[in-house]
Amino acid sequence: MFCKKCGTQIPDGTKFCPNCGEPANSVNLKDLGQGAVDAANSAFNSAENELRNAAQDVANGFNGNNANFNGGYNAGNNGNYGGQFPGGRLKEDRSIWMYILLSIVTCGIYSFYFIYKLIQDVNIAMAGDGEETPGLVKYILLSIITCGIYGWYWQYCLGNRLASNAPRYGMNFQENGTTILLWTVLGSFLCGVGPIVAWYIIIKNTNAICAAYNRANG
C-alpha cells in the first residue's frame, strides 16, 4: 500500500509511514472531499434523469402513446395480468428523498406526477383484488373539498390495499392503513416528521409490490 500523505510505498500492516510518520490508516481529507463531490454529482444526476423521464412520460401521454398501458390495465382487470408488462416494467426504486427534493424544486408539480405514476403501478400490480385506487384528479379535487382529509383517507385505503396484497406475492407487511394514518395525523405533531414517515412506508411497500410483480412477470 501507499502512504496517503507522501505517496511512499509501505508494507501492508505498517502503522506509520517510515518517510513522513503519517499513520497508515489515517483518512485523507482530499479523498473525503472527492467522495462527497462524487456523491453529490450522483444525486444531481439521478434527480436530472428522474425529471427528464417524468417530462418524457408526460409528453408521451399527450402524444397518445399510452395504448400499451391502457390495454395492459384492462387485461389486469379481467384477471389476466401476467405475460407482458403494460407500458414497461413497473417502477420499483422510488425514493422518499427524491420525491421531497424534486417536489421542492418544481414547486410541488413533481408530486402530482409522482402520485399519478404510483397510482398506475399499484392498480396494475394489484389488479384483480376487487379494489381500485382512485386516480390523481379525484385525489386532488376531494382533498381540496375536504381540506386535506380525503388525502388521509386515500393513504389509509392504499396502505390497507398494499398490506392485503402482500401475501399474494409471498410477503407480509407489518404496516397497514392504520399505521400510515397514525403517522400522518399524530406524527404531524412530531415536528412534521409523521407525514414523511407515512409516505416512506407507502413508497417502501409499493416498491416491494412492484418488484415482486416484475419478478412474477419475467
C-alpha positions as CSV (number, residue, x, y, z in Angstrom):
1,M,0.0,0.0,0.0
2,F,1.0,3.6,-0.3
3,C,1.1,6.5,2.2
4,K,-1.9,8.8,1.7
5,K,0.2,11.8,2.6
6,C,3.5,11.5,0.8
7,G,2.8,8.5,-1.5
8,T,5.7,6.4,-0.3
9,Q,5.1,2.6,-0.7
10,I,4.9,0.9,2.6
11,P,4.4,-2.7,3.6
12,D,0.9,-3.9,4.4
13,G,0.2,-3.8,8.2
14,T,2.6,-0.9,8.8
15,K,1.1,1.5,11.3
16,F,3.2,4.6,10.4
17,C,4.8,5.8,7.2
18,P,8.6,5.4,7.6
19,N,9.1,8.5,5.4
20,C,6.8,11.1,6.9
21,G,5.4,9.4,10.0
22,E,1.8,9.7,8.9
23,P,-0.5,6.9,10.4
24,A,-1.1,4.4,7.6
25,N,-4.8,4.1,8.4
26,S,-5.4,7.8,8.5
27,V,-8.2,9.3,6.4
28,N,-7.2,11.6,3.6
29,L,-9.3,14.7,3.7
30,K,-8.9,15.1,0.0
31,D,-10.3,11.7,-0.6
32,L,-13.3,12.5,1.7
33,G,-13.9,15.7,-0.2
34,Q,-13.8,13.9,-3.5
35,G,-16.2,11.3,-2.2
36,A,-18.6,14.0,-1.1
37,V,-18.4,15.6,-4.5
38,D,-19.0,12.3,-6.3
39,A,-22.0,11.5,-4.1
40,A,-23.5,15.0,-4.8
41,N,-22.9,14.6,-8.5
42,S,-24.6,11.2,-8.4
43,A,-27.6,12.6,-6.6
44,F,-27.9,15.5,-9.0
45,N,-27.7,13.2,-12.0
46,S,-30.4,10.9,-10.5
47,A,-32.6,13.9,-10.0
48,E,-32.0,15.2,-13.5
49,N,-32.8,11.8,-15.0
50,E,-35.9,11.5,-12.9
51,L,-37.2,14.9,-14.1
52,R,-36.3,14.0,-17.7
53,N,-38.1,10.8,-17.5
54,A,-41.1,12.5,-16.0
55,A,-41.2,15.1,-18.8
56,Q,-40.9,12.4,-21.4
57,D,-43.6,10.4,-19.9
58,V,-46.0,13.3,-19.8
59,A,-45.1,14.2,-23.4
60,N,-45.8,10.6,-24.5
61,G,-49.2,10.8,-22.8
62,F,-50.1,13.9,-24.8
63,N,-48.9,12.1,-28.0
64,G,-51.3,9.2,-27.3
65,N,-48.5,6.7,-26.5
66,N,-50.3,5.2,-23.5
67,A,-52.1,2.5,-25.5
68,N,-49.9,-0.2,-24.0
69,F,-50.8,0.8,-20.5
70,N,-54.5,1.0,-21.2
71,G,-54.5,-2.4,-22.8
72,G,-52.5,-4.0,-20.1
73,Y,-54.5,-2.4,-17.3
74,N,-57.8,-3.6,-18.8
75,A,-56.3,-7.1,-19.2
76,G,-55.3,-6.9,-15.5
77,N,-58.9,-6.0,-14.5
78,N,-60.0,-9.1,-16.3
79,G,-57.7,-11.2,-14.2
80,N,-55.0,-11.7,-16.9
81,Y,-52.1,-9.6,-15.8
82,G,-49.2,-11.9,-16.5
83,G,-47.0,-12.4,-19.5
84,Q,-46.4,-8.8,-20.6
85,F,-45.6,-5.6,-18.8
86,P,-48.2,-2.9,-19.6
87,G,-46.1,0.1,-20.8
88,G,-42.9,-1.5,-19.5
89,R,-41.7,-2.7,-16.1
90,L,-43.2,-1.2,-13.0
91,K,-41.0,1.3,-11.2
92,E,-39.5,-0.3,-8.1
93,D,-36.9,2.2,-7.0
94,R,-39.0,5.2,-5.8
95,S,-37.2,7.3,-3.2
96,I,-38.8,9.4,-0.5
97,W,-35.9,11.8,-0.6
98,M,-36.0,12.2,-4.4
99,Y,-39.8,12.7,-4.0
100,I,-39.2,15.5,-1.5
101,L,-36.3,17.1,-3.4
102,L,-38.0,17.2,-6.8
103,S,-41.3,18.4,-5.3
104,I,-39.4,21.3,-3.8
105,V,-37.5,22.1,-7.0
106,T,-40.6,22.0,-9.1
107,C,-42.8,23.9,-6.6
108,G,-45.0,20.8,-6.0
109,I,-45.6,19.9,-9.6
110,Y,-43.5,16.7,-9.5
111,S,-45.5,15.4,-6.5
112,F,-48.6,15.2,-8.7
113,Y,-46.7,13.3,-11.4
114,F,-45.2,11.0,-8.7
115,I,-48.7,10.2,-7.3
116,Y,-50.1,9.7,-10.8
117,K,-47.5,7.1,-11.7
118,L,-47.7,5.4,-8.3
119,I,-51.5,5.0,-8.8
120,Q,-50.9,3.5,-12.2
121,D,-48.4,1.0,-10.9
122,V,-50.4,-0.2,-7.9
123,N,-53.5,-0.6,-9.9
124,I,-51.5,-2.8,-12.4
125,A,-49.7,-4.8,-9.8
126,M,-52.8,-5.4,-7.6
127,A,-55.3,-5.8,-10.4
128,G,-57.9,-8.4,-9.8
129,D,-58.2,-7.9,-6.0
130,G,-61.6,-6.2,-6.3
131,E,-60.4,-2.8,-5.5
132,E,-59.1,0.2,-7.4
133,T,-57.0,3.1,-6.0
134,P,-58.7,6.4,-7.2
135,G,-56.8,8.5,-9.7
136,L,-55.0,11.8,-9.4
137,V,-57.9,14.0,-10.4
138,K,-60.2,12.6,-7.7
139,Y,-57.4,12.7,-5.2
140,I,-56.7,16.4,-5.8
141,L,-60.3,17.5,-6.0
142,L,-61.6,15.7,-2.9
143,S,-58.5,16.7,-0.9
144,I,-59.3,20.3,-1.7
145,I,-63.0,20.0,-0.9
146,T,-62.3,18.2,2.4
147,C,-59.4,20.4,3.4
148,G,-57.0,17.5,3.1
149,I,-59.0,14.9,5.0
150,Y,-59.6,12.9,1.9
151,G,-55.9,12.7,1.3
152,W,-55.5,10.9,4.7
153,Y,-58.4,8.5,3.8
154,W,-56.7,7.8,0.4
155,Q,-53.4,7.0,2.1
156,Y,-55.3,4.8,4.7
157,C,-57.0,2.8,1.9
158,L,-53.8,2.4,-0.1
159,G,-51.9,1.2,3.0
160,N,-54.5,-1.4,3.6
161,R,-54.6,-2.5,0.0
162,L,-50.8,-2.9,-0.1
163,A,-50.9,-4.9,3.1
164,S,-53.7,-7.2,1.9
165,N,-51.9,-7.9,-1.4
166,A,-48.5,-8.6,0.1
167,P,-49.3,-12.3,0.7
168,R,-50.3,-12.6,-2.9
169,Y,-46.6,-12.1,-3.7
170,G,-45.3,-14.1,-0.8
171,M,-44.7,-11.1,1.5
172,N,-46.1,-9.8,4.8
173,F,-46.1,-6.1,5.6
174,Q,-46.2,-5.1,9.2
175,E,-47.6,-1.6,8.3
176,N,-51.2,-1.1,7.1
177,G,-53.5,1.8,6.6
178,T,-53.9,2.4,10.4
179,T,-50.2,2.7,10.8
180,I,-50.0,5.2,7.9
181,L,-52.9,7.2,9.3
182,L,-51.4,7.4,12.8
183,W,-48.1,8.6,11.4
184,T,-49.9,11.2,9.2
185,V,-52.2,12.6,11.8
186,L,-50.5,12.1,15.2
187,G,-47.0,12.2,13.7
188,S,-47.7,15.8,12.4
189,F,-47.1,16.9,16.0
190,L,-43.5,15.4,15.9
191,C,-42.0,18.4,14.1
192,G,-43.9,17.5,11.0
193,V,-41.9,14.2,10.6
194,G,-45.0,12.0,10.7
195,P,-46.3,12.6,7.1
196,I,-42.8,11.9,5.8
197,V,-42.7,8.6,7.6
198,A,-46.2,7.8,6.3
199,W,-45.1,8.4,2.7
200,Y,-41.9,6.5,3.3
201,I,-44.0,3.4,4.3
202,I,-46.2,3.8,1.2
203,I,-43.2,4.1,-1.1
204,K,-41.3,1.2,0.5
205,N,-44.3,-1.2,0.3
206,T,-45.2,0.0,-3.2
207,N,-41.6,-0.7,-4.3
208,A,-41.7,-4.2,-2.8
209,I,-45.1,-5.0,-4.5
210,C,-43.8,-3.6,-7.9
211,A,-40.6,-5.6,-7.6
212,A,-42.5,-8.8,-6.9
213,Y,-44.8,-8.1,-9.8
214,N,-41.8,-7.6,-12.1
215,R,-40.3,-10.9,-11.0
216,A,-43.5,-12.7,-11.4
217,N,-43.8,-11.5,-15.0
218,G,-40.3,-12.5,-16.0
